[in-house]
């Protein structure tokens, strides 16, 4: 008779204070990045559940979106900023990628990870080239609202 398998124990984790939590996995599945209404970003190493996550306090208002690419991840906040982090050496390579005139609502990487789409409460989407120190922006206007 085969031995009964022991079910995996699920250990709850509360990465953020009350409010919403956004998340993204790294492309290789090694990291889980969470962002919350408490202005914090946390990077968990998936295979090391006992390891404390890295914590980043880059924003002054709630973080409303997080996205991951092969080499990094980006966070967007109601403080009108988007920050870019290096996936492997997160704390060493934090940089302000762009600032909007109104709160940012979402970010998304292009499939190749070279561009980041930034949507804010303003009626346009900004596409930012993120490689190197040079930054290029393209603006996409949205259609006017119909009442």
Secondary structure, DSSP 8 states (H G I E B T S, - for coil): ---------------S-SS-EEEEE-TTSSEEEEEETTS-EEEEETT-TTS--EEE---SS-EEEEEE-SSEEEEEETTSEEEEEESSSTTTS-EEEEE-SS-EEEEEE-TTSSEEEEEESSSEEEEEE-SSS---EEEEE------
